Amino acid sequence: MAEHTGPDKSLPGKDPIVEGSLSWHLAIAGLVLILRPGVGVFRPAALVALAAAVLAALAQVGVRRLTRTEPVIRIVFYFAVISTVVSALPLVRAWQRPPPQLWGVLIALGVLATLAQILLTQAYAHAPAAQVGPFIYTTVVFAGLMDWLFWGRLPDLPFAVGAALVCAAGILALRSMGASTGPPAP
């Protein structure tokens, strides 16, 4: 633990903790530019989204801790099983059979989400949550790019600047990962 708390001796002048904090701040600034929250952010639905973000962060830290003792596939399996059971509870009151044409999309989404969870869990096995976090924010960037590719909605200047900041945060996170996992000092 001590090797992650001070400046890295293998890269003079580089402090992974400071770079990690900077990458997080850059990512948040980028998200603000992309999402442009306004007065509507104070609606009750925004509080639900905030609660979801806090719970997701807790889950991510928990997954990171589990990777110390459990294989990635086991973590993802139990994560999926428990998530399915918990999400099925409110479903009991609102179940509607999906139309047949929707099943292909639902299966594809399930496969993609499972692959994403495996990769994310693998990332947590190799780096602290604070270093993986800036890459999670790229989902907003990819969603904007897919909006452009699939529906023709062109990204505007704030989106482009925000996406650049999120990418810069990822680069800084990679640098701090390299610094904190580099060769030990003599």
Stockholm file with secondary structure:
# STOCKHOLM 1.0

chainA/1-186         MAEHTGPDKSLPGKDPIVEGSLSWHLAIAGLVLILRPGVGVFRPAALVALAAAVLAALAQVGVRRLTRTEPVIRIVFYFAVISTVVSALPLVRAWQRPPPQLWGVLIALGVLATLAQILLTQAYAHAPAAQVGPFIYTTVVFAGLMDWLFWGRLPDLPFAVGAALVCAAGILALRSMGASTGPPAP
#=GR chainA/1-186 SS CGGGSSCCTTSTTCCHHHHHHHHHHHHHHHHHHHHCCCGGGGSHHHHHHHHHHHHHHHHHHHHHHHTTTSCHHHHHHHHHHHHHHHHHHHHHHHCCCCCHHHHHHHHHHHHHHHHHHHHHHHHHHHSCHHHHHHHHTHHHHHHHHHHHHHHCCCCCHHHHHHHHHHHHHHHHHHHHHHHHTSCCCC
#=GC SS_cons         CGGGSSCCTTSTTCCHHHHHHHHHHHHHHHHHHHHCCCGGGGSHHHHHHHHHHHHHHHHHHHHHHHTTTSCHHHHHHHHHHHHHHHHHHHHHHHCCCCCHHHHHHHHHHHHHHHHHHHHHHHHHHHSCHHHHHHHHTHHHHHHHHHHHHHHCCCCCHHHHHHHHHHHHHHHHHHHHHHHHTSCCCC
//
